[in-house]
């Protein structure tokens, strides 16, 4: 297993639900960049709870993510964000 995800170094960590920590735990930084189908396969191989795969089900399998933070933001906002990540509201 990967080391625990450090919320203090993540620009998107504040106020995230607990499943985000669990997702990050099963996906190390060395798993990216990756397509969603690769992420789902990794979660299955590592024995992650099926609820984590369910959280990603609304995202397109062909989507590619550069890191855990990007994947988590996409999972939290599957319809897309009203603004670009990192830009002020």
Residue pairs with C-beta under 8 A, 6 or more apart in sequence:
1 25
1 26
1 46
2 24
2 25
2 26
2 27
2 28
2 29
3 28
4 21
4 25
5 20
5 21
5 24
5 25
5 68
7 13
7 14
7 16
7 21
10 68
10 69
11 69
11 86
12 69
12 72
12 73
12 85
13 20
16 72
16 76
19 51
19 52
19 55
20 72
20 75
20 76
22 48
22 49
22 52
23 43
23 48
23 52
23 55
23 68
23 71
23 72
23 75
24 68
24 72
26 42
26 43
26 46
26 48
26 52
27 39
27 42
27 43
27 68
27 71
29 67
29 68
31 38
31 39
31 42
32 65
32 66
32 67
32 68
32 71
33 64
33 65
33 66
33 67
34 42
34 64
34 65
35 61
35 62
35 63
35 64
35 65
36 56
36 59
36 60
36 61
36 62
36 63
36 64
36 65
37 61
37 62
39 56
39 65
39 71
40 53
40 56
40 61
43 52
43 53
44 53
55 75
56 71
56 75
58 78
59 74
59 75
59 78
63 74
65 71
65 74
70 85
73 81
73 85
82 89
83 89
